[in-house]
Amino acid sequence: MADLEVIAWPAENEQQFWNGESGALNEILSGPCTTYEALDNALRSWLHLVAQGRDQYLGSEDDIASCSQKLLDSAIFNANKDYVRTQIIYSLLQEDEYGPLHGIANFLLLDGRTEESTFRCMVCEGCFSRLLDLIKGCGECDHRLHRLLLELMYEMSRIERLRPEDLMQVDDGFVTYLFQLIEALSDDVNDPYHYPVIRVLLVLNEQYMVASTSAAVDPTSPSSPMTNRVVKVLSVHGPSFRTFGENIILLLNRETETSLQLLILKLLYLLFTTSATYEYFYTNDLRVLLDVIIRNLLDLPGEMNVLRHTYLRVLAPLLAHTQLGQPPHYKRDQILSLLDILRGSGNAHFMPPEPTTLRLVERVAKIAWLLDNDSFEETPSPVLFGSLSLSQSASGVSLIAQVSEKPGIMTPSLKSDLAQESRDRREHEGGHGVGKQAKSLRPHRSLPEVPGHRHGVPMTQSPNVTRVHIHGSGQKKLPPKLPPPRRRTKLKTPNARESLDTNETLPASGSTTAT
């Protein structure tokens, strides 16, 4: 679209840009496009207007997203979706100015999150290498575009497997550059750059894992294995980039999206099974990580076996290879209690755990410092001395590389489910304190209709009966059998002594019976 005619629509201020149906943006998108040439002119005009507004009065990313959403909702897009997507992707490959690139990247990000085929088409067209070059070039010049390109690379790479030639374009310099960005922003954990950069590193690690696993079974793959640049840089320069490790632990602690949890766990597994990165984390960070893993394992519902198995596969090398294996052993009793719970000990009312869960639990239980001294001396094992065998490590990488979850799926919480069940139970039993929203979850059941006939004979109204007063407890108020005794002003002393001598209890005042 670079050589097509651009119609300059007047938008000297924000009001003229948006101004409802008469605004410049709507004028472009509502015009007739009966030919491909007219459609190309409209797209180019839209892109020019967004680039112009970005530098003048579209200060936030939400404003740019509103422009993209208007294009997605327009008639010219809905009538020519494939053609418009293709033209926008080609513009990403050809455009060099940062203003139009911002509108292009925002549109592709917004469209790809609702239609995954957009990201797959971008991979097939070679957009990964283009994004790689743009991220390297605009970091110092345009921070807004730089962050947006990082998000676009992350979303595209976690949807579709990258081609081997794309991964070959990633070198140590680019990965080191991303780690340096995180270190430069270490003083502000809320900086918007933190998580986009971290997510790109996480998804690159997953792509390397998938590529190495596929190369082992694909005869057409290159003979030399592909180097995981993320693990390599941390192996050589890990002490210089510890902020990244602190951030992924914080992210795992806060994140509820299953796919992102799996991305973090995949990298942690490689770090804890690679000897050069055994001590990449500080000891206090490892303790925080162990607390997070224990909490999440206890909070996972029974059906979340994939995530549970991944946590257990990370837990074993974490306890065996890192500083946690050195005394004083942090939370040893809690770990043993967790393993008992995962074995199903004492839970006779629940289904027994599946064989894979039991096997992974026993692998953790065989770690040396979790065993008693007597059992450690009697049953030595290669795992007891703090190292997984090569076959276990290789098979673990293959299994972990294959697990995945669709983006946007949130991990359910066992505590939240139990709390909801408790609220539903109280509501069903007529308990108090149930909100209107909870009550509306159950359909209202109407009372049964009172029949007007019984066996074909009309029912007559019951005769009037004398109503009996009933206490609040539901019991009829019956007259006493005996009249109440007269109140005595003074008890006779002999009678009291006789009662005490015969070990009889004095009746309460006001309830003494007549003799």
Secondary structure, 3 states (H helix, E strand, C coil): CCCCCCCCCCCCCHHHHHCHHHCHHHHHHCCCCCCHHHHHHHHHHHHHHHHHHHHHCCCCHHHHHHHHHHHHHCHHHHCCHHHHHHHHHHHHHHCCCHHHHHHHHHHHHHHHHHCCHHHHHHHHCCHHHHHHHHHHHHCCCCHHHHHHHHHHHHHHHHHCCCCHHHHCCCCHHHHHHHHHHHHHCCCCCCCCCHHHHHHHHHHHHHHHHHHHHHHHHCCCCCCCCCCCHHHHHHHHHHHHHHHHHHHHHHHHHHCCEHHHHHHHHHHHHHHHHCHHHCCCCCHHHHHHHHHHHHHHHHHCCCCCHHHHHHHHHHHHHHHHHCHHHCCCCCCHHHHHHHHHHHHCCCCCCCCCCCHHHHHHHHHHHCCHHHCCHHHHHHCCCCCCCCCCCHHHHHHHHHHHHHCCCCCCCECCCHHHHHHHHHHHHHHHCCCCCCCHHHHCCCCCCCCCCCCCEECCEECCCCCCCCCCCECCCCCECCCCCCCCCCCCCCCCHHHHHHHHHCCCCCCCCCCCCCC
